[in-house]
Amino acid sequence: MSVVPQPLARLIADLNRLPGIGKKTATRLALHLLRRPATEAQNLARDLVELHKLITLCANCFAFSETDPCAICQDPARDSAMICVVEEPDDLMAIEKTSAYKGTYHILHGVLAPMDGIGPEELKVDALVNRVNRQQVREVLIATSSTVPGEATAAYLIKLLQERAKARVTRLAYGIPMGMDIKHADELTLVHAIEARQETSRAGR
C-alpha cells in the first residue's frame, strides 16, 4: 500500500516530467503546494490552462505572444531590416534584457540534431529564408549558442542564407564561452557579443 495519496503522487509525477526537476525536487514542490492555501493552487492551475488558451506563436517571428504579430514585430521603433536568429524563446528574453539590440527576431524552436531526427524541416528555417527575401532584410544576426549543435546550426544557416538571400549575415562575437547556452550568459557578456558581432565569410572565398 502506498503512503502517498494518489492525487499527490500524480502531481509529483507531473512535476517530475519538467526539465531539470528530479523526483526529490518534484516531491518538495508538490508538498509545498499542498501546504499553501487552496487559492494559490487554483491560481496556478488557471495560469497553466491559460498558457495554451491565450498564448500563440507570432506568425512572423515565431515568438510566444498574446497577439499576432507580437509586440516586437509590431513596434515601429524596431529595425525590421535586421533579424536576430535564436534557438528558443528564452534566448530572445535573455537578449532583450540587455537593451542592446533594437532589431527583430526569428525563433527556430530548436537546433539541428540529426541523431534525434531534427533536421531543417523541423525548425523554422524555410520561414526564415522566405522572410529575409520578402521583407528585404539588411542583416541577419545568427545568435545560436556556442554548443556543438548550436555551431552546426549556425554553419548551416550561414551557408543557406548566403546562397539564397542577399542580406548581410553576421554571427555573435565570442564574449560567450564555448559550450555555453545563450540563456545562461550574463547581460554584459551578451551586450559585448552583440556589439562586436562579426560578418561571416561567403562560401567559396
MONORCOR-V985075 format. One line per field, one symbol per residue. burial: I if it has 9 or more other C-alpha atoms within 8 Angstrom, else O. A space follows every 50 residues. Layout:
burial->???
This chain:
burial->OOOOOOOIIOIIIOIIOOOOIOIOIIIOIIIOIIOOOOOIIOOOOOOOOI OOOOIIIIOOIIIIIOIIIIOOIOOOOIIIIIIIIIIIIOIIIIIIOIOI OOIIIIIIIOIIIOOOOIIIOOIIIOOIIOIIIOOOIIIIIIIIIIIOII IIIIOOIIIIIIOOIOIOIIIIIOOIOOOIIIOOIOIOIIIIIIOOIOOO OOOOO
